[in-house]
Amino acid sequence: MSAMHPIMDDEFDEAGAFPDEPPTLCVECDHPHPATAEKAPYYWRCLRFPAEPFGGFVSPDWRPDPPYHRCQDRNDGNCPHWTPKRTPPKGD
């Protein structure tokens, strides 16, 4: 009988479905745009992925506001630009 779950059965994960590194979570990252970070995560935009004008025949120069791609469209769990969230200094 073959293994049903590679991690639970301590077998090699040939497909790479279970990475050794923990996933990069946008909620723990420093790059969500401040204007979108207070909204639901679906609306978050990443400062590391600026959006080029989308083009098209209706409005060739249109870009989203703020002009960045959504975090969920760019982060697949292994984001190369992930940076731990900075904490503001404590005031005395």
C-alpha distances in whole Angstrom, upper triangle without the diagonal:
4,7,9,12,13,16,15,12,15,13,16,17,18,19,21,21,21,24,25,29,30,31,34,36,39,40,40,42,46,46,46,49,52,53,49,48,49,48,44,42,42,45,45,46,45,48,46,46,49,50,52,54,52,54,55,58,58,59,58,58,56,54,52,54,53,52,49,45,43,41,38,39,38,36,32,31,33,36,38,41,40,43,43,45,48,50,54,56,57,61,63
4,6,9,10,13,12,10,12,10,12,13,14,15,17,17,18,21,22,25,26,27,31,32,36,37,37,39,42,42,43,46,48,50,46,45,46,45,42,39,39,42,42,43,42,45,43,42,46,46,48,50,48,51,51,55,55,55,54,55,53,50,49,51,50,49,45,42,40,38,35,35,35,33,29,28,29,33,35,38,37,39,39,42,45,47,51,53,54,58,61
4,6,6,9,9,6,9,8,10,11,12,14,15,14,14,18,19,22,23,24,28,29,33,34,34,35,39,39,39,43,45,47,43,41,43,42,39,36,36,39,39,40,39,42,40,40,43,44,46,48,46,49,50,53,54,54,53,53,51,48,46,48,47,46,43,39,37,35,32,33,32,30,26,25,26,30,32,35,33,36,36,38,42,43,47,49,51,54,57
4,7,9,8,8,11,10,12,11,13,13,15,13,13,17,19,22,22,22,26,27,30,31,32,33,37,37,37,41,43,44,41,39,40,39,36,33,33,36,36,37,37,40,38,38,41,42,44,46,44,47,48,51,51,51,50,51,48,46,44,46,45,44,41,37,35,32,29,30,30,28,24,23,25,28,31,34,32,35,34,37,40,42,45,48,49,53,55
4,6,5,6,8,8,10,9,12,12,12,10,10,14,15,18,18,19,23,24,27,28,28,30,34,34,34,38,40,41,38,36,37,36,33,30,31,34,33,35,34,37,35,35,39,39,42,44,42,45,46,49,50,49,49,49,46,44,42,43,42,42,38,35,32,30,27,28,28,25,22,20,22,25,28,30,29,31,31,33,36,38,42,44,46,49,52
4,6,5,6,5,6,6,9,10,10,9,8,11,12,16,17,18,22,23,27,28,28,29,33,33,34,37,39,41,38,36,38,37,34,31,31,34,33,34,33,36,34,34,38,39,41,44,42,45,46,49,50,49,48,48,46,43,42,43,42,41,37,34,32,29,27,28,27,24,21,19,20,24,26,29,27,30,29,32,35,37,41,43,45,48,51
4,5,5,6,8,7,11,12,11,10,8,10,10,14,14,16,20,21,25,26,25,27,31,31,32,36,37,39,36,34,36,35,32,29,30,33,32,33,32,35,33,33,37,38,41,43,42,45,46,50,50,49,49,48,46,43,41,42,41,40,36,34,31,28,26,27,27,23,20,18,19,23,25,27,25,27,27,29,33,34,38,40,42,45,48
4,6,8,11,11,14,15,14,13,11,14,14,17,17,19,22,23,27,28,27,29,33,34,34,38,40,41,38,36,37,37,34,31,32,35,34,36,35,37,36,36,40,41,44,46,45,48,49,53,53,52,51,51,49,46,43,45,43,43,39,36,34,31,28,30,29,26,23,21,22,26,28,30,28,30,29,32,35,36,40,42,43,47,49
4,5,9,10,13,15,15,14,13,15,15,19,19,21,25,27,30,31,30,32,36,37,37,41,43,45,41,39,41,40,37,34,35,38,37,39,37,40,38,39,42,43,46,48,47,50,51,54,55,54,53,53,51,48,46,47,46,46,42,39,37,34,31,32,32,29,25,23,24,28,30,33,31,33,32,35,38,39,43,45,46,50,52
4,7,9,12,14,14,14,12,14,13,16,18,20,24,26,29,30,29,31,35,36,36,40,42,44,41,39,41,40,37,34,35,38,37,38,36,39,37,37,41,42,45,48,46,50,51,54,55,54,53,52,51,47,46,47,45,45,41,38,36,33,31,32,31,28,25,22,23,26,28,31,29,31,30,33,36,38,42,43,45,49,51
4,6,9,12,12,12,11,13,13,17,19,21,24,26,30,31,30,32,35,36,37,40,43,45,42,39,42,41,38,35,35,38,37,38,36,39,37,37,40,42,44,47,45,48,49,53,53,53,52,51,50,47,45,47,45,44,41,38,36,33,31,31,30,27,24,22,22,26,28,31,29,31,31,34,37,39,43,45,47,51,53
4,6,9,9,11,10,11,11,15,17,19,22,25,28,30,29,30,34,34,35,39,41,43,40,38,41,40,37,34,34,37,36,36,34,37,34,34,38,39,41,44,43,46,47,50,51,51,49,49,47,44,43,45,43,42,38,35,34,31,29,29,28,25,22,20,20,24,25,28,27,29,30,33,36,38,42,44,46,50,52
4,6,5,7,7,9,10,13,15,16,20,22,25,27,27,28,31,31,32,36,38,40,37,35,37,37,34,30,31,34,32,33,31,33,31,31,35,36,38,40,39,42,43,47,47,47,46,45,44,41,39,41,40,39,35,32,30,28,25,26,25,22,18,17,17,21,22,25,25,27,28,31,34,36,40,42,44,48,51
4,6,8,9,11,12,15,18,18,21,24,27,29,29,29,32,32,33,37,39,41,38,37,39,38,35,32,32,35,33,33,32,34,31,31,35,35,37,40,38,41,42,45,47,46,45,45,43,41,39,41,40,39,35,32,31,28,26,26,25,22,19,18,18,21,22,26,26,28,29,33,36,38,42,44,47,50,53
4,5,8,10,12,15,17,17,19,22,25,27,27,27,30,30,30,34,37,38,35,34,36,35,32,29,29,31,30,30,29,31,29,28,32,32,34,36,35,38,39,42,43,43,41,41,40,37,36,38,37,36,32,29,28,25,23,23,22,20,16,16,16,19,21,24,24,27,28,31,34,37,40,43,45,49,52
4,5,6,9,11,13,13,16,19,22,24,24,24,27,27,28,31,34,36,33,31,34,33,30,27,27,29,28,28,26,29,26,26,29,30,32,35,34,37,38,42,42,42,40,40,38,36,34,36,35,33,30,27,25,23,21,21,19,17,14,13,12,16,17,21,20,23,24,27,31,33,37,39,42,45,48
4,6,10,12,12,12,15,17,20,22,22,23,26,26,26,30,32,34,31,29,32,30,28,24,24,27,26,26,25,28,26,25,29,30,32,35,33,36,37,41,41,41,39,39,37,35,33,35,34,33,29,26,24,21,19,19,18,16,12,11,12,16,18,21,20,23,24,26,30,32,36,39,41,44,47
4,7,9,9,10,14,16,19,21,20,21,25,25,26,29,32,33,30,28,31,30,27,24,24,27,26,27,25,28,26,26,30,31,33,36,35,38,39,43,43,42,41,41,39,36,34,35,34,33,29,26,25,22,20,20,19,16,13,11,12,16,18,21,19,22,22,25,28,30,34,36,38,42,45
4,5,7,8,11,14,17,19,18,19,22,23,24,28,30,32,29,27,30,29,27,23,24,27,25,25,23,26,23,24,28,29,32,35,34,37,39,42,43,42,40,39,38,35,33,34,32,32,28,25,24,20,19,20,18,15,12,10,9,13,15,18,16,19,19,22,25,28,31,34,36,40,42
4,7,9,12,15,18,20,19,19,23,24,25,29,31,33,31,28,31,31,29,25,27,29,27,27,25,27,24,25,29,31,34,37,36,40,42,45,46,44,43,42,40,37,35,36,34,33,30,27,26,22,21,22,20,17,15,12,11,14,15,18,17,18,19,22,25,27,31,33,35,38,41
4,6,9,12,15,17,15,16,19,20,21,25,27,30,27,25,28,28,26,23,24,26,24,24,22,23,21,22,26,28,31,34,34,37,40,43,43,42,41,39,38,34,32,33,31,30,27,25,23,20,19,20,18,15,13,10,9,12,12,15,13,15,15,18,21,23,27,29,31,35,38
4,7,9,13,14,12,13,17,18,19,23,25,27,25,22,25,25,23,20,21,24,21,22,20,22,20,22,25,27,30,34,33,37,39,42,42,41,40,38,36,33,31,31,29,29,25,23,21,18,17,19,17,13,12,8,8,11,13,15,12,13,13,16,19,21,25,27,29,33,35
4,6,10,11,10,11,15,16,16,20,22,24,22,19,22,22,20,16,18,20,18,18,17,19,18,19,22,24,27,30,30,33,35,39,39,37,36,35,33,29,27,28,26,26,22,20,18,14,13,15,13,10,8,5,6,8,11,13,10,12,12,15,18,21,24,27,29,32,35
4,7,9,8,8,11,12,13,17,19,21,19,16,19,20,18,14,16,18,15,15,13,15,14,15,19,21,24,27,27,31,33,37,36,35,34,32,30,26,24,25,22,22,19,17,15,11,11,14,11,8,8,5,5,6,9,9,6,9,9,12,15,18,21,24,26,30,33
4,5,6,7,10,11,11,15,16,19,16,13,16,16,15,11,13,15,12,13,12,15,14,16,19,21,24,27,27,31,33,36,35,34,33,31,29,25,23,23,21,21,18,16,14,10,10,13,11,8,9,7,9,9,12,11,8,10,9,10,14,16,20,23,25,28,31
4,5,5,8,8,7,11,13,15,12,10,13,13,12,9,11,12,9,10,9,11,12,13,16,18,22,24,24,28,30,34,33,31,30,28,26,22,19,19,17,18,14,13,11,7,8,11,10,8,10,9,10,9,12,10,8,9,9,9,13,15,18,21,23,26,30
4,6,8,9,8,12,12,14,12,9,11,12,11,8,12,12,10,12,11,14,15,16,19,21,24,27,27,31,33,36,35,33,33,31,28,24,21,20,18,20,17,16,13,10,11,14,14,11,13,12,14,13,15,14,10,11,9,8,12,13,16,19,21,24,27
4,7,9,10,13,14,16,15,11,14,15,15,12,15,16,13,14,13,14,15,17,20,22,26,29,29,33,35,38,37,35,35,33,30,26,24,23,20,21,18,18,16,12,14,17,15,12,14,12,13,12,14,12,9,8,6,6,9,11,14,17,19,22,26
4,6,7,11,12,15,13,11,14,15,15,12,15,15,12,12,10,11,11,14,16,19,23,26,26,30,33,36,35,33,32,30,27,24,21,20,18,19,15,15,14,10,13,15,13,11,14,12,12,10,11,9,6,5,5,5,8,11,14,17,20,23,26
4,6,9,10,13,13,10,13,15,16,14,17,16,12,12,9,9,10,13,15,18,22,25,26,30,32,36,35,32,31,28,26,23,20,19,16,17,15,15,14,12,15,17,15,13,17,15,15,12,13,10,8,6,6,4,6,9,11,15,18,20,24
4,6,8,11,11,9,13,14,15,13,15,13,10,8,6,5,7,9,12,15,18,21,22,26,29,32,31,28,27,25,23,19,17,16,13,14,11,12,11,9,13,14,12,12,15,15,14,11,12,8,8,7,9,8,10,13,14,18,21,23,27
4,6,9,7,6,10,11,12,9,11,10,6,6,5,6,8,10,12,14,18,20,21,25,27,30,29,26,26,24,21,17,15,14,11,12,10,10,9,7,11,13,12,11,15,15,16,13,14,11,10,10,11,10,12,14,16,19,22,24,28
4,6,5,6,9,10,12,11,13,10,7,5,6,6,9,10,11,13,16,18,20,23,26,29,27,24,24,21,19,15,13,11,8,10,8,10,10,9,13,14,14,14,18,18,19,16,17,14,13,13,14,12,14,15,16,20,22,24,28
4,5,5,7,10,12,12,14,11,9,9,9,9,13,14,14,16,20,21,23,26,29,31,29,27,27,24,21,18,15,12,10,13,12,14,13,13,16,18,17,18,21,21,22,19,20,17,16,15,15,12,13,14,14,17,19,21,25
4,6,7,8,11,12,13,10,8,9,11,11,15,15,15,16,19,20,21,24,27,29,27,24,25,22,19,16,13,10,8,11,11,13,12,13,16,18,18,19,22,23,24,21,22,19,19,18,19,16,17,17,17,21,22,24,27
4,6,5,8,8,9,6,5,6,9,11,14,14,14,15,19,20,20,24,26,28,26,24,24,22,19,16,12,10,8,11,11,11,10,10,13,15,15,16,19,20,21,19,21,18,17,17,18,15,17,18,18,22,24,25,29
4,5,8,7,10,8,6,8,9,11,14,15,16,17,21,23,23,27,29,32,30,27,28,25,22,19,16,14,12,14,13,13,11,10,13,15,16,15,19,18,20,18,20,17,15,15,15,12,14,15,16,19,21,23,26
4,7,8,11,9,8,11,13,15,18,19,19,20,24,25,26,29,31,33,31,29,30,27,24,21,17,15,14,17,16,16,14,14,15,18,19,18,21,21,23,21,23,21,19,19,18,15,16,16,16,20,21,23,26
4,6,8,6,7,10,13,15,18,18,19,19,23,24,24,27,28,31,28,27,28,26,22,19,16,14,13,16,15,15,12,12,13,16,18,18,20,21,23,21,24,21,20,20,20,17,19,19,20,24,25,26,30
4,5,6,7,11,14,17,19,19,20,20,24,24,24,27,28,31,29,27,29,27,23,21,17,16,15,18,16,15,12,11,11,15,16,16,18,18,21,20,23,21,19,20,20,18,20,21,22,26,27,29,32
4,5,5,9,11,14,16,16,18,18,22,23,22,26,28,30,29,27,28,26,23,20,16,16,15,17,14,13,9,8,8,11,13,12,14,15,17,16,19,18,16,17,17,16,19,20,21,25,27,29,32
4,6,9,12,15,17,15,17,17,20,21,20,23,24,27,26,24,25,24,21,18,14,14,14,15,13,11,8,8,7,9,12,12,14,15,18,17,20,19,18,19,20,19,22,23,25,29,30,32,36
4,6,10,13,15,14,15,14,18,19,18,22,23,26,24,22,23,21,18,15,11,11,11,12,11,10,7,8,9,11,13,13,16,17,20,18,20,19,18,19,20,18,21,22,23,27,29,31,34
4,7,10,12,12,13,13,17,19,19,22,24,27,25,23,24,22,19,15,12,11,10,12,9,9,6,6,8,10,11,11,15,15,17,15,17,15,14,16,16,15,17,19,20,24,26,28,32
4,7,9,8,9,10,14,15,16,20,22,25,24,21,21,19,16,13,10,9,7,8,6,5,4,5,8,9,9,11,14,16,17,14,16,13,13,15,16,15,17,20,21,24,27,29,33
4,5,6,8,10,13,16,17,21,23,27,26,23,22,20,18,14,12,12,9,9,6,6,6,5,9,10,8,9,13,14,14,11,12,10,10,12,14,13,15,18,19,23,26,28,32
4,6,6,10,13,16,17,21,24,27,26,23,22,20,18,14,13,12,9,9,6,8,9,9,13,13,11,12,16,17,16,13,13,10,11,11,14,13,15,17,18,22,25,27,31
4,6,10,13,16,17,21,24,27,27,24,23,20,19,16,15,15,12,11,8,9,10,9,13,12,10,11,14,15,14,10,10,7,9,10,14,14,16,19,20,23,27,29,33
4,6,9,13,14,17,20,24,24,21,20,17,16,13,12,13,11,9,6,6,8,8,11,10,8,10,14,15,15,11,11,9,11,14,17,17,19,22,24,27,30,32,36
4,7,10,12,15,18,21,21,18,17,14,13,10,10,11,9,6,4,6,10,11,14,12,11,14,17,19,18,15,15,13,15,17,20,19,21,24,25,28,31,33,37
4,7,8,11,14,18,17,15,13,11,10,7,7,10,9,5,5,6,9,12,14,12,11,15,18,20,20,17,17,16,18,20,23,22,24,27,28,31,34,36,40
4,6,9,12,15,16,13,11,9,9,7,9,12,12,8,8,9,13,15,17,15,14,18,21,23,23,20,20,18,21,23,26,26,27,30,31,34,37,39,43
4,6,9,12,12,9,7,5,5,5,8,11,12,9,10,11,15,18,19,17,17,21,23,26,26,23,23,22,24,26,29,29,30,33,34,37,40,41,45
4,7,10,10,8,7,7,6,6,9,12,14,11,12,11,14,17,18,15,16,20,22,25,26,23,24,23,25,27,30,30,32,34,35,39,41,43,47
4,7,8,6,4,6,7,9,12,15,17,14,15,15,18,21,22,19,20,24,26,29,29,26,27,26,28,31,34,33,35,38,39,42,45,46,50
4,6,6,5,8,9,11,14,17,19,17,18,17,20,23,23,20,22,26,27,31,31,29,30,29,31,34,37,36,38,41,42,45,48,49,53
4,6,6,10,11,14,16,19,22,19,21,21,23,26,27,24,26,29,31,34,35,33,33,33,35,37,40,39,41,44,44,48,50,52,55
4,6,9,9,12,14,17,20,18,20,20,22,26,26,24,26,29,31,34,35,33,34,33,35,37,39,38,40,42,43,46,49,50,54
4,6,6,9,12,14,17,15,17,18,20,24,25,22,24,28,30,33,33,31,32,30,32,34,37,36,37,40,40,43,46,47,50
4,6,9,12,15,17,14,17,17,20,23,24,22,23,27,29,32,32,29,30,29,31,33,36,35,37,39,40,43,46,47,50
4,7,10,12,14,12,14,15,18,22,23,21,22,25,28,31,31,28,28,27,29,31,33,33,34,36,36,40,42,43,47
4,7,9,11,9,12,13,16,19,21,19,20,23,26,29,29,26,27,25,27,29,31,30,32,34,34,38,40,41,45
4,7,8,6,8,10,12,16,18,16,17,20,23,25,26,23,24,22,23,25,28,27,28,31,31,34,37,38,42
4,6,5,7,8,10,13,15,14,15,18,21,24,24,21,23,21,22,24,26,24,26,28,28,32,34,36,39
3,5,7,10,11,14,16,16,17,19,23,25,25,22,24,21,22,23,25,23,24,26,26,29,32,33,36
4,6,9,10,12,15,15,16,18,21,23,24,20,21,19,19,20,22,20,21,23,23,27,29,30,34
4,7,10,12,15,14,14,17,20,22,23,19,20,17,19,20,22,21,23,25,25,29,31,33,36
4,7,9,12,11,10,13,17,19,19,15,16,14,15,17,19,19,20,23,24,27,30,32,36
4,6,9,7,7,10,14,16,16,14,15,13,15,17,19,19,21,24,25,29,32,34,37
4,6,5,7,9,12,14,15,13,15,14,14,16,18,18,20,23,24,28,30,33,36
4,5,5,6,9,11,12,10,13,11,11,13,15,15,18,20,22,26,28,31,35
4,6,6,8,10,12,11,14,14,13,16,17,17,21,23,25,29,31,34,37
4,6,8,11,12,11,14,14,14,17,19,20,23,26,28,31,34,36,40
4,6,9,10,8,10,10,11,14,17,18,21,24,26,30,32,35,39
4,6,7,5,9,9,9,12,14,16,19,22,25,28,31,33,37
4,6,6,10,12,11,15,17,18,22,25,28,31,33,36,40
4,6,9,11,10,13,14,16,20,22,26,29,31,34,38
4,6,9,8,12,13,16,19,22,26,29,31,34,38
4,5,5,9,12,14,17,21,23,26,29,32,36
4,6,9,12,15,17,21,24,26,29,33,36
4,6,10,12,14,18,20,23,26,29,33
4,7,9,12,15,18,21,24,27,30
4,6,9,12,15,18,21,24,27
4,6,9,13,15,18,21,24
4,6,10,13,15,18,22
4,6,9,12,15,18
4,6,9,12,15
4,6,9,13
4,6,9
4,7
4
